[in-house]
Amino acid sequence: MKKLLLIIILLTQQVIAQDFSGQWHSILKVSGMQLRISIDLVKNDSVYSGKLISIDQGNSVLPMQWVKVNNNNLHFKTAVSDIEYDGNLNDSLISGTFVQGGQRLPLTFSRKVQEKTIAKRPQEPKPPFPYTAEDVSFFNSRDSIVLAGTLTLPSTSGKFPVVILITGSGPQNRNEELMGHKPFLVLADHLTRNGIAVLRYDDRGVAKSKGNFSTATSADFATDVDAAVAYLKTRQDIDPKKIGLIGHSEGGLIAPMVAARNSDVNYIVLMAGPGVPGKELLTLQVELQNKSLGMTGEEVTKQVDVIKGVLDIITMNGDSAVIGSAYRAYLSNSYKQLPDSVKKQVTEVQYGLQFARLNSSWMKFFLTYDPAPTLASIKIPVLALNGSKDLQVWAPQNLPAIEKALKKAGNKKYTVKEMPDLNHLFQECKTGAASEYSEIEQTLSPLYLNEVTTWIKKVNKQ
């Protein structure tokens, strides 16, 4: 009788453990970011339905296409965004694998609301500040959008020299926040403490700025910088003859565009700015980054061949429908040639989604735009810096191209410098691999900060 009672108790506990209904919480860690997500499951008789909520993406709700529960196993797929999850319930935790766009990430859900882990970022400035910070907005009349940002000003009175910070690729806020770092916040703080005003702003369509980011190209973003320059000229506390631009990565592509046509720009700083067309840059980027992941020479060659084929199709001339058809056919064929071990991890749809962002207006512009002719028209002072371990904008490929173009312009006021042991974010690093970005506590190397500040002060005295 006691043995039978024990079996009944164990079975009852198992039934309770199988109930997945209610809310579950987790934090998805990807590319150095932490995204709080929840799932809300509803049980109607023996059938489950549910939704996934991405809290840090505006509480966006993704209904589940289907939910399957088998004993202690939970398996669901969202109706959009191609998210799939497979996990097992054990001790009030669901541990499993989150899959999206070919990426497979470990993810554990709990009944308790999860809090983000606060990364150590010792350079991130904390109040009180020895300068003023003002929320500002300005108008891009060409595209009829309002952009929002922060203007930091030294605490003394007078007309100050000023720099405008231009973010890298992808939707960025005014701090260029990524991988748990805020590079532009750190840079603005350092410059303003040294007597230089700084305007940093949210990209169009990001945070408090209006507009549509997804349809814009680098040329469109350049008009946002024009609007920032025009705004600064209206202020009584800014010296209109000492307006400079600092562009990081894609921002280093945009800054020369603006300077070439806008006589109100007095100097530019290129942080890992491209000196060659995007097609050349991106092909080498894929090669270097795959090597950093430990791929064999043969694996790297195959990956480079695939990306070359994709980029050739994207940049070909012709009807968009024809290009789209060729694009899909090429990806389908290249997927079939993948080893079976990879196919077990990535479906053909997921493989295609990995490359979907490449077939966009922004990417087509970036791939075909050659920065050399624009740089060859720049006569104002230029500081071009790259880290020696930058695997995204490789210094030996881009710095010589930038210098060649500036020489062609007859520019006598430029400095081109490769900074040792710095990565694409200008952090002191070991390998330069993107996987290090979030792990490094340092946001910006003091060597970089001092190099930029010293150079700007010197230019402003001329």
N, C-alpha and C positions, 0 to 999 in steps of 0.2 A: 504493500500500500504506500509506504514512504517512497519507494522507488518510482511508482507511478505518479505520485504527487510532484516529485522532482522533475520528471519529464514534462508534465503539464506546465510547471512554472517556467522551464526553459523555453518551451514552445511559445508561451505567452510573451516572454521577453523578446523572442525573435520577431513575433508579429509586430510588437511595438517598434522595434528597430527598423522595420520595413516601411514605416510611415514617413514619407518624404514631404508631406504637405506643410505649407507655411513658408516663412522666409528664411533664406540662407544667405550668408554674407562672405565676401572674400576680397582680396586685393590682388589684381593681376599685375605682375611685374614684367615689363617688356621694354627693352631698349633703354633701361635706366629710369623709366617712368613707373609710377605707381597709380593704377586706376582702380578705384573702389567700385565693385560691382555686387549686385544682389540678384538672387533668383527668387521668384514668388511662385510656388507650386500649389495648385488646387486639385483636390481629389474628389471626383464625382463617381460614386460607386467604386469601381476598380480602375477607372480611367483618369489619367492625369492630364492637366493642361498647365500652361504657365507662361511667364514672361521673364526676360532678363533686363535689369535696369543698370545702365552705366551712369553712376552717380556723378563722376567727375567730367562727364561729357554732357552736361546740362540735364541730368536725370532722364536721358533718352531711354525710351522703352522699346525693346525688341520682342515682339510676341514669338512664342515658340511654335515652330511648324509641327513638331510632334515631340512627345515625351514618352519614353519607354522605361518601365520599372520592372525588374526581374529579381525577386528576392532582395538582396542588398545592393543591387546595381542600378544606377541612374544613368540614362543616356538621353540627351535631347539635342535638338537642332533648331536654330532660330529661322524664322521665315525670311529674314533679310540679313545681310552682312556675312552670310556663310559661316556662322559660328556653330561649332559642334563641341559637345562635352560628354565625356564618358568617365564615370567615377563610381566608387564603392563606399558604402556607409559603414563606418566602424568607430565605435566609441563617440557617437554624436558628431563625427566629422565625415564629410564626403571628400575623399581624396581621389584625384583623377587627372585627366589630361584635357586641356583647353586647346582647340584647334581652330585657326582662322588663317585664310590666305596662305596655306602651306606651312605656317608656323605651328609648332606643337610645344605647349608650355605646361609645366606642372601647376595645378591649381587645387586648393583645398577650401571647401566651404564649411562655415561654422554657423551655429544658431546665433552666436554673439556678433554684434556689429564690430567690424574691424577698423583699426586706426592705422594710418600710414606710419611707416618707420621714418623718423626724421634723420636724414643723412647729415653727416658732419660737413659743414661748409664754413670753415673758419673765416673766410674772406668776406662773407656776406655782411654788408654794413648794417649796423643797428643804431636806432636813434638814442640820444639826440645827435643831430648832424650839425656841423659847423657851417652850414649853408642852407639856403631855402630851396624847397621843392614845390613846384606849382603844377597843378593839373591844368593842361591846356588842350585846346582843340583848334584845328585849322581846316580849310576847305580846299579840296581839289576841284577846281572849276571845270576842268576838262571832262571828268567823269562824274561830277556832281555828287561827291561823297565827302563826309566829314571824318577826319582822322583824329584820334585822341592820343595824348601822350603826357609825358612829364618833362618839364623844363627845370633843371637844377641850376642855381645861380650862386656864385660866391656871395658871402654875407656882406662884403664891402660894397660901397656905392660906386657908380660909374658905368661906363659902357664896356661890356665884356666880350672877349673873343668867344666864339661858340663853335661846337661841332655837332653835326647831326649823325646819329648812329643808324646804319642800314643793316637789317637782319639778313641772315642766310636763307637758304631755300626752305620751303615748307611754311605753314602758318605759324607765325611767331608773335608773342606779345612783346611789349616794350622792353622787357628785360632779356629778350631772346632766350626765354626759359626752356631748357632741355636737359635731359639726363640728371635732373635734380639740381642743376646749376643755373645761375642767373648772370651770365657773363656781362651783359650790358649794364646791369645794376652795379656790378663791381667796377666796371670801367668808368661809368658815369661818376660814381663816388670818388674814385681816384683822381679823375681829371678836375672835377669841381673843387676838390680840396686843394688843387694846384692852380686855382684861379681861372679855370676854363669852364664856361657854361656848357651844358650838354642838353640837347633835345633828343629824347628817345620816344618812339611811339609804337602803338600796336599796328601790325600789318592790317591792311584793309580786310574787313570781314572777321577780324579777330578781336576778342575781348570788347573794348568800348568803341572800336573803329567801325564805321559803316562800310558798305560795299560788298563785293563778291570776290573772295580770294580765288576760288576754284577756276574762274574764267580768265584770270589775269596772267599776263606774261611779264618778263623782266622789264620790258619797255613800258608796260602800264605802271609797274611799281616805281619806275623812274619818275613818272609824273607826280607821284605822291611826294617824292623828295623835292621836286620843284616847288610843290605847294608848301612844304616845310620851310624852304629857303625864303619864299615870298612872305610867309608869316613872320619869320624872325626879323625881316627887314622893317616890319611895322613897329617893332618894340623899341622903346627908348633906352632900355638897359642893355642892348646888344650893339656891338660895333659892326656895322654892315660891311666893313672892309676886311673883316677877319672871320669869315664864315667858312668852315671846313667840313669835309665829309669823311666818316670812317665807315667803310663797308666790309662786312665779314662774309667770306665765301661768295654766294651769289650777290651779296651786297657789294663785294669788290668788283663785280661785273657792272653793277648799276651805277656806282659812284663815277666812273669815267664817262658814262653816257650823259649824266647830268652835267658834269664839269665841262664837257666838250661843247655844250650849247648854252650854258648858263654862266655868264661873265661875273655873276655875284659869288660864285664859288672860288675861294682863294687858294685852297690846297686840298689834297685827298690822301687818305691812308687806306691802303689795301691790305686787309687781313686775310691771307690765303685767297687772294683774288685770282680768278682764272686768267691765263694769258694765251690760251689756245681755244679753239672751238669746243663746245661741249661734247661733241661726239668723240673727239680724241681724249678729252679729259675723263669721260665716263668709262670708256673702254679700259684705260689704264687703271682707273679706280677699282673696277671689278677684279682685274688681275691682282693688284696689290692686296686688296682686302681678302680675297679668297686665299692667297698665300698666307696671310696672317691667321687664317682659320685652320691652318695645317693641312690644306689640300695638297695632293700630290701634283707634280708638274702636268701629268696627263689630265687630271681632273680640272685644273686651272685652265688649261688650253681649251677643254670642251666648254667650260663656262664662258670663256672669252669669245669663242666661236658663236655660241648661242646669242650672246648680247650683241655681237657685231651684226648678226643676221637680223635681229629685232630692230636695231637702230637703222640699218640700211633700208628696211621697209618703211619705218616711220618717216624717214627723211626723203623718201622717193617722191617725185612729182606725180600728180595724177588725181583722179577722182577719189574722194574720201571713202566712198563705198568700196572701190576696187582695192584701195590700200588696206581697209579694214578686213576685207576678205582674205587678202594675202597674209595679213598679220595673223589672223586666226588659224589659217592653214599651216603657217610656219610653226606656230607654237604647238599645234597638235602633232605635227611630224616630229618636232624636237622632243616632245614628251615621250613619244613611242620609243625613242632611242635611249631613254634614261635606263639605268640598271634597275632590276626588279626590287632591289633593296630600297631605292629611293621611291619607287612607285607605291610601295607599301606605306610610306609615310605621307605622300602627297598625291591627291587625286588630280586628274587632268584639269578639272575646273579650278582647283586651288593653284595649280601651276600657272594657268592662264591669268588668274587674279594677281599673281606676283608681278606680272609684267603689265597689268592693265593701266597702272598709273603712268607708264612710259608713253602711252598713246594719248597724249593730251596737248592742248595748245601751248601750255607752258613748256613742256618738254621739247616740242618741235622747234620752238623759238630757241631754246637753250642749246639744242644739239647743233643747229645750223648757224648760230650767231658767232662771228669771229670778232673777239675784242681788240685784235691788233690794229685795224684801221682807226678805231676810236682812240686808242692809246697813242697812236701816231699823230694825233692832233692836239694832245695835251701839252701845254707849255708852262702850266703852273707847277708849284712844288708837289712832288709825289713821294710817298714813303710806301714801299711794297715789302711786306714781311711774310715769310712762310716758315713753318716749323720743319725741321729736318726729318721728323718722323710723321709728317702729315701724309696719310694714305688716301685721302680724299682729293686733295689738290696738291699733287706731288711737286715739291720745290724744283727739282732738276728739269721738270717738263715746263713749268709755268714761269718761274722767275727769269730765265734767259729770254723767253718770248716777250715778257713785259719790258725788260731792259732794251731789247732790240727795237721794239716799237717806240719807246721813249727817245732812244737815240735818233731814230728816223725823224721824230718830231723836232729834233734839235734842242730838246729839253736839257738844260744844264743844271736843273734844280731837283734831281731825283736821287733817292737812295733805295737800293735793292739789297735785301739782306735775308739770308737763311739763318734762322735761329736754332742752335743745337738743342736736340732732345725735346722739342716741343711738338705736340700733335696738332690736329686740325682745330681744336678749341684753344690752342696756345697754353696747354697745360704741360708741365714737366711730366714725362711719361717713360715707360720702359719700351713698349713696342709700337705705339701709335695706333693700335687696333681700336675700333669703335667700342669694343666690349670693355675697354679700360675707362672710358669717359666718366661713367657714373661711379666707378670704384675709387677714382682719384679724389681726394678731399679738396685739393686746390682747384679753384675756378679759373684763374688766370695767373700765369707766371709773373712774379714781380719783375723779372728781367724784361718781359714784354711791356708791362705797364710803364716802367721807367723809360724804355726805348721810345715809346709813343709820346709820352708826356714831354720828354726832353726835346724831341724833334719838333713837336707842335709849338712849344715855347720859343724855340729858335726861329721858326718860320714867322711867328707873330711879331718878332722883334725886327724883322727885315723891312 
